[in-house]
Amino acid sequence: MVEELYKQIGQLKVENDWLKKILISSAADRRRLIDKTFEAISVTRQCKLLAVSKGALYYELVGIDLGSLQLMDLLDRQFTKRPFYSSRRLTAWLNRQGYGVNRKRVQRLMRLMGLEAIYPKPNLSKRRQDHEVFPYLLKGIKIKQPNYVWSTDITYIRVGRGFVYLTAVIDWFSRYVLSWKLSNTLEPDFCVEALNEALALSRPFIFNTDQGSQYTSIQFIKSLQDCGIKISRDSKGRALDNIFVERLWRTVKYEEVYIKEYRTAGDAHASLKEYFFVL
C-alpha cells in the first residue's frame, strides 16, 4: 500500500516537473511538446495534461473507401452550389447522375462531412440540457463597422484519398478572414485554436455561431467570456444566420480547393495559407 502511494507520488512529481516548462497557450505549440519517446508519461496522459486532442496529434487523413470518397466529393460540389439542398434532394440528384444510393447513406456521409442544409427549421431538435443557453443577438442589427460581429463555421476539404476539416473566423463587416485552421477530426480543439488566434488580433462586440458541439464546448465559450464578448447563437427558424461564412466557403472552394486538388494535408495547409494571405 505504502509502496503504491510512493509510486503515485513519484509519478505526480515527474508530471509536475514536466509541466513546469509548459507556459504556452497555443494548442499547436502544446502539440509540439508531446514527446512520444518519453516512457515516464504515456502519450495519452501527456495529451490529457496539455489539453490536447489525441486525434489532432496524429495528423493523418481520415481514411475512407474510394466509393464513399467519390460520393462525398460529389456531395460537396453540389452542396457548395446549392447549400439549401437537404439529404432528400441530394439523394435524388445523385440518382439522376447514375449513382444508386439511398437517403440513409447520403445522410451518413453528410454527418461525416458536417453538412446541413440552409433552410428555416422551426422544429429543431431540443438542445442538450447541459449546454448553456445564449440568445440570438443579431435581429434588427445594422453592422456599420469592423469588429462588431464575428462568426465561424466548418467545411469539408478533399485531400488525396482522404479529407480534413477547415474552420475560419470571419468579420461580418469587412468579410476579412481573421484566422483559419485545418483538422482531421471534428473535435472542438481546432475551432478553439482558430478563435484564440483571431482574438490575439482584435475582439468583436458579438460572436455568432450555430448550435454545433464545437461552439457549445466549455473551451470555446470560456475564450469568449474571458474577453467579455457577447455570445449569440443562431435561433430556431433562422436560415441565413451564417450566410457570410457560407459565401466564404463557396469562394474558397471554387477559387482554390477544386482547382488545386491537394494530395496531402501538408499541401492543403501550404496552399490555403498562401490563398488566405492574398485574400
N, C-alpha and C positions, 0 to 999 in steps of 0.2 A: 504493500500500500504506500509506504513512505518512498520506496524506490520509484513507483509510478508518479508520485507527486513531484519528486525531484526531476524526473524526466520531463514532465509537463512544464515545470518552471524553466528548465533548460531550453525547451523548445520556444517558450514565450520570449526568453532573453534573445535567442537567435533572431526571432521575428522582429523584436523591438529594435535590435541593433541594425537589422536590415532596413527597417522603415525610417530610421533616423536620417538617412540620406535622401529620403523622398520629400522634397519640398517643391514639387512641380504639380500644377493643377491640370495641365493639358492631358487628356486621355491618350493622345498619340504619344506624348513623352512618357507617360506611365507604362504604356505597352512596351516601349523600347527598354524599359528597366526590367522586364521579365527575363529571368535567367533560366533557361530550360536545362542547363547543366548543373544547377545548384541543388544538390541532393538533400540538403538540410531542410529545405522548404519546397514542397511539391509545386508544380506549375498551377494546379487548381487552387491551392492555398494562396500562392502569390497573386493570382488573379482576384481572389476574394479580398485580400488585404489592400490591394491597389484600386479596388473598384473598377476592374477592367473585365470586359466580356471575354470569356474564353473563346467564344465563337469568332469574335473580331480579331483575336490574337492570331489565330490560324487563318490568315487572309488567303483563302483559296476560293476559286469559283464554285458556285453551287452546282453540284453535279446533277444531271437530269438526262433522261433518254432523248435521243435526237428527234424522235417523233413529237414528243411534247414540246421540245425546244422550238421546233419549227412552228407549231401551233401558237406558242407564246409570242414568237416573233410576229406572226400574222395578226394576232390579237392586239399586240402593242401598236402596230402601224395603223390598224383600223380604229382603235380606241383613241389614238392621237388625233386622227381626223375627226372622229365623232365621239367625244367624251360623254355624250348623253346616251350612248348605246348601253343597254343593260345586257346581262348574260343571255337573255332570251333572243335579243336581236343579233347579238354577236354569234350565237349558235346558228341562227338562220343564215347569217352572212357566210359563215364557214361552210355550211352545207351547200350553198349556192356556188362556192368556189371548188366544190368537189371533195371536201373533207367531211366524211361521215362521222361526226362526233355528236354526242348528246349533251344536253344542257348541264348535267351534273359534272361532266369532265371540264366544260368551259368554266363553270363556277369554281371548281377546284383550282384551275390554272389562274383564274382572276384573283383568287385569295392569295395564291403563291406570289403573284406579281404585285399585289397591293392595289389592284384596280377596283374602283367603284364608280358606277355611272353618276354623272352630274344631273340630277333632276330633283324636284321637290319630293321629300319623303316625310309626309305628315305622320306616318305610322312607324317611326323608327323604333327599334327595339329598346327596351329600357336600359338606362345606364347602369353600370356596376355601382352597387351601393357603397363600395369602399373608395370611390373616386370623389374628390372634392368637386362641387358644382360651381361653375363660373357662368355668368350671364353673357348674352350676346350684346356687345357694346357698340356695334357699327351702324345700327339703324339710324338713318337720317343724318349721319355724319358726313360733312364735306371735308375732304382731305386736301389742304392747300399748302402743305409744307412737308419737307422730308422728315423722317424720324417721328412721324405721328403714328402711323400704323405699319407694323411689320407682320409678315406671315411666313409660313413654311409648309412644305409638303414633301412627299417621297414619290419617286418614279422608278420604273424598271429600266435597266440598261443591258442589252445583249452584249456579251463579251465572249468571243470564240465559241466554245461548246458549253458555255455556262452563262451566268448572269450575275449582276450585282445590283445594288440599290443606290440611287442618287438622291440626296436631300439638299435643299438650298433654303437660305433665309433671304427674303426679298423685301425691299422698301416699297410700299404701295404708291407713293407719290412719284418717285424717280424711276421706279422699276429696276433699281440697282440691286445686283446680287451681292449681298454683304459677305456671305460665306457659303461654302458647299462641302460636302463630304461623301465618300463612297463607302459602302459596307457590303459584306456578304451575308448579313443577317438583318432582320427587321427589329432587332433589339434596340432599346432607346439610346444606347451609348453614342452612336454616331450623330444622332439628332441633337443630343445634349452638347456634344463637342462642337457641332456647327453653330449652335446657339451661343455658346460661350465665346467662340471666336468672333461672332458678329458683335456681341456685347463689348468686346475689347475695343471695337472701333467707335461705337456710339450706343445710344439707348433710345428705344421708342417710348412713346406715351402708352400705346396699346399694342399688345401682341395677340394676333388672332390665329387660331388653329382649328382643325376639325376635332372630332372626338376620339381620334386614334390613340391606341395604348402608348405609343411613343410620347405623346404630348400630355397624357394624363399621368405619366410616371412621376414619382416623387422628385427625381433628379431634375427633370425638366421644369417642373413647377417651382422648385426651390431656387433655381437660377434666375427665374423671372421675379419671384417675390423678393429675393435678396437685393435686387436692383430697384425695387419699388415700382415695377412695371404692371400696369393693369392688364389682366388676362381676359381675353374674350374667346368664347367658343362658338363655333357655327351652331345656329339654332335650328330647331326642327322646321323642316319645310324650306330652308334656305338653300336654293340650288346653286347659287353663284358666289358664295362667300369667299372661295379661294380661287376665283377666276383668274387673277393676275398670275398666280403660280402655274395654273394650267396653261396659260398662254406662254409662259416661260418654257415649260416642258415641250410644247409644240415647236417653239423656235429652236430650242437646243436639239431636238430630235432631227428636224429637217436640215438645219444648218451644220450640224456636227456629227451626231451619233450615226444616222443612217448612211452618211457619206463615208465615214471612216471605217466602220465595221471593225471595231477593236479586236485584236487577237488575244490579248491578255489584260488583266486588271491593271497592270502597270502601264500598258499602252493607253488604256482608258483614262487613267489618272493624269498622265502627262499631257494628253491631247485636250482633255477638259480644262486642265489648269491654264493652258495657253488660250483656249477659247474664252473662258470667263475673264481672263486678264484683258483681252481685247474688247469683249462685250461690256 
